[in-house]
């Protein structure tokens, strides 16, 4: 029987990985429609207003933007729940999802694209400050004993951040930057996340990401901006 849900995705896209992880965690059957990001089909362009992945189609519903998709799916498939039931905690979850999208990731992509050493150093400092803020004001404050961002249970916050932590090896390879030593809770969280069945099911080796980021890191992709580098949203 054909699954009721189709996920338009690309193997290289961390934004699409967010939604793959959620569907795997919830055990929802789905069909993956792999998109060639360099040769997008007319079918895909017709349903993706931003021409980016992921997009999901479920009956008459077509939803894009990974953060919106994941909240939609959490409502449609409520077990296990991936957002807190208490409004204040739910608001904090959304704050940290927003931080990923508007603070962490733009800096991440700008650092990969930067070619001048001075610019790289500036952006490396900025990204380091984001990591420290995530450690101190984020996971350590919200979940002092862990193991996840919001305590004992996996949430959309964990799935929002994980794809980029899986790619930290590429960041270190090209820009010599990893997690600061002070980020103990984030390191513990990484160990827990890396062992989850959903993560293991679709994980890629560091070499895959090193190869995927090569043309951006060495400047051979001319005229690309940090926004362009985002294969999804």
C-alpha positions as CSV (number, residue, x, y, z in Angstrom):
1,X,0.0,0.0,0.0
2,X,1.3,3.4,-0.9
3,X,2.0,5.6,2.1
4,X,-0.3,8.6,2.6
5,X,2.6,10.9,3.0
6,X,5.3,11.9,0.5
7,X,8.5,13.7,1.6
8,X,10.4,15.6,-1.1
9,X,13.9,15.5,0.0
10,X,17.6,15.5,-1.0
11,X,20.3,13.3,0.7
12,X,22.6,16.3,1.2
13,X,20.0,18.5,2.9
14,X,20.1,18.9,6.7
15,X,16.8,20.6,6.7
16,X,15.1,17.5,5.1
17,X,17.0,15.3,7.6
18,X,15.1,17.0,10.4
19,X,11.8,15.7,8.9
20,X,13.2,12.2,8.1
21,X,14.2,11.9,11.7
22,X,10.8,13.0,13.0
23,X,9.0,10.5,10.8
24,X,11.3,7.7,11.8
25,X,10.8,8.5,15.5
26,X,7.1,8.4,15.1
27,X,7.1,5.3,13.0
28,X,5.1,7.0,10.2
29,X,5.2,5.2,6.8
30,X,6.2,7.7,4.1
31,X,7.5,7.8,0.5
32,X,10.7,9.7,-0.2
33,X,10.9,11.6,-3.4
34,X,14.5,12.4,-4.0
35,X,15.1,15.7,-5.7
36,X,18.1,16.5,-7.8
37,X,18.9,20.0,-6.5
38,X,20.8,20.9,-9.7
39,X,18.0,19.7,-12.0
40,X,14.7,20.2,-10.2
41,X,11.7,18.6,-11.9
42,X,8.6,20.6,-13.0
43,X,6.5,18.5,-10.5
44,X,8.7,19.6,-7.6
45,X,8.8,23.3,-8.7
46,X,5.0,23.3,-8.9
47,X,4.6,22.4,-5.2
48,X,7.7,24.1,-3.7
49,X,7.3,27.9,-3.7
50,X,10.9,28.4,-2.5
51,X,12.3,25.7,-4.8
52,X,13.8,24.1,-1.7
53,X,13.5,20.9,0.3
54,X,11.9,19.5,2.3
55,X,8.3,19.6,1.2
56,X,5.6,17.2,2.3
57,X,2.4,16.2,0.6
58,X,-0.4,14.5,2.5
59,X,-3.7,14.4,0.8
60,X,-4.6,18.0,-0.1
61,X,-2.0,19.4,2.3
62,X,1.3,20.6,0.9
63,X,3.6,22.0,3.6
64,X,7.1,23.5,3.3
65,X,9.7,24.9,5.8
66,X,11.2,22.1,7.9
67,X,10.2,23.7,11.3
68,X,6.6,24.2,10.1
69,X,6.5,20.7,8.6
70,X,7.7,19.1,11.9
71,X,5.1,20.9,14.0
72,X,2.4,20.0,11.5
73,X,3.4,16.3,11.6
74,X,3.6,16.4,15.4
75,X,-0.1,17.5,15.4
76,X,-1.2,15.0,12.8
77,X,0.7,12.1,14.4
78,X,0.7,13.0,18.1
79,X,2.4,9.9,19.5
80,X,5.0,10.2,20.8
81,X,4.5,13.9,21.4
82,X,7.5,16.0,20.4
83,X,6.5,19.3,22.0
84,X,5.9,20.1,25.7
85,X,2.3,20.2,26.8
86,X,2.9,23.2,29.0
87,X,2.6,26.5,27.1
88,X,5.6,28.2,28.6
89,X,7.9,25.2,27.8
90,X,6.4,25.0,24.4
91,X,7.2,28.6,23.8
92,X,10.8,28.0,24.9
93,X,11.1,25.1,22.5
94,X,10.0,27.4,19.7
95,X,12.5,30.1,20.8
96,X,15.4,27.6,20.5
97,X,14.2,26.3,17.1
98,X,14.1,30.0,16.0
99,X,17.6,30.5,17.3
100,X,18.9,27.6,15.2
101,X,17.2,29.1,12.1
102,X,18.0,32.8,12.4
103,X,21.3,32.8,14.4
104,X,23.3,29.6,14.3
105,X,22.8,28.4,10.8
106,X,23.3,31.7,8.9
107,X,26.6,32.1,10.7
108,X,27.5,28.4,10.0
109,X,27.0,28.9,6.2
110,X,28.7,32.3,6.1
111,X,31.8,30.7,7.7
112,X,31.9,27.9,5.1
113,X,31.7,30.4,2.3
114,X,34.2,32.9,3.7
115,X,37.6,32.8,2.0
116,X,39.5,35.7,3.6
117,X,41.3,34.7,6.9
118,X,40.1,37.8,8.7
119,X,36.5,37.1,7.8
120,X,36.8,33.5,8.7
121,X,38.2,34.4,12.1
122,X,35.4,36.9,12.8
123,X,32.7,34.3,11.8
124,X,34.5,31.5,13.8
125,X,34.3,33.7,16.9
126,X,30.6,34.4,16.2
127,X,29.8,30.8,15.8
128,X,31.7,29.9,18.9
129,X,29.7,32.4,20.8
130,X,26.5,30.8,19.5
131,X,27.7,27.4,20.7
132,X,28.5,28.8,24.2
133,X,25.1,30.5,24.3
134,X,23.4,27.2,23.4
135,X,25.3,25.4,26.1
136,X,24.8,27.9,28.9
137,X,21.4,29.5,28.2
138,X,20.0,26.6,26.3
139,X,20.5,22.9,27.1
140,X,22.2,23.4,30.4
141,X,19.5,25.7,31.7
142,X,16.5,23.9,30.2
143,X,17.8,20.4,31.0
144,X,20.4,20.3,33.8
145,X,20.5,16.5,34.0
146,X,19.5,15.7,30.3
147,X,19.8,13.8,28.3
148,X,17.8,15.9,25.7
149,X,17.3,19.6,25.2
150,X,14.1,19.7,27.2
151,X,14.8,16.9,29.7
152,X,14.1,13.2,29.6
153,X,12.2,13.2,26.3
154,X,13.3,13.8,22.7
155,X,11.7,16.9,21.2
156,X,11.6,18.9,18.0
157,X,14.4,21.0,19.4
158,X,16.7,18.0,19.4
159,X,15.7,17.1,15.8
160,X,16.2,20.8,14.7
161,X,19.8,20.9,15.7
162,X,21.1,17.4,15.2
163,X,21.8,17.4,11.4
164,X,24.4,20.2,11.8
165,X,26.1,18.4,14.7
166,X,26.4,15.4,12.5
167,X,28.2,17.7,10.1
168,X,30.6,19.2,12.7
169,X,33.5,17.0,11.3
170,X,33.3,18.9,8.0
171,X,33.3,22.2,9.9
172,X,36.4,21.2,11.7
173,X,38.0,19.9,8.5
174,X,37.6,23.1,6.5
175,X,37.5,25.8,9.2
176,X,39.3,24.1,12.1
177,X,36.4,24.8,14.4
178,X,34.6,22.4,16.7
179,X,32.6,22.7,19.9
180,X,34.3,24.7,22.6
181,X,35.7,22.6,25.5
182,X,33.1,24.3,27.8
183,X,30.2,22.7,25.9
184,X,30.0,19.6,28.1
185,X,26.2,19.2,28.0
186,X,26.2,19.6,24.2
187,X,28.9,16.9,24.0
188,X,26.8,14.5,26.2
189,X,23.8,15.3,24.1
190,X,25.7,14.4,20.9
191,X,26.6,11.0,22.3
192,X,23.0,10.3,23.2
193,X,21.7,11.5,19.8
194,X,24.3,9.6,17.8
195,X,23.1,6.3,19.3
196,X,19.4,6.7,18.4
197,X,17.9,4.3,15.9
198,X,16.5,7.1,13.8
199,X,19.8,8.9,13.6
200,X,21.7,5.6,12.8
201,X,19.2,4.7,10.1
202,X,20.0,7.8,7.9
203,X,23.5,8.8,9.2
204,X,26.2,9.6,6.7
205,X,30.0,9.4,7.4
206,X,32.0,12.6,7.9
207,X,33.7,12.0,4.5
208,X,30.3,12.4,2.8
209,X,29.9,15.9,4.3
210,X,33.5,16.8,3.7
211,X,32.9,16.0,0.0
212,X,29.6,17.8,0.0
213,X,30.9,21.1,1.4
214,X,34.1,21.1,-0.7
215,X,33.1,23.5,-3.5
216,X,31.7,26.0,-0.9
217,X,34.7,25.8,1.4
218,X,37.3,26.3,-1.3
219,X,35.4,29.1,-3.1
220,X,34.9,27.2,-6.4
221,X,31.1,27.9,-6.2
222,X,31.2,31.4,-7.5
223,X,28.5,33.9,-6.6
224,X,27.0,31.7,-3.9
225,X,25.6,33.4,-0.8
226,X,24.8,31.8,2.6
227,X,21.2,31.9,1.6
228,X,21.9,30.0,-1.7
229,X,24.0,27.4,0.2
230,X,20.9,26.5,2.2
231,X,19.6,23.6,0.1
232,X,16.5,23.6,2.2
233,X,14.7,25.5,4.9
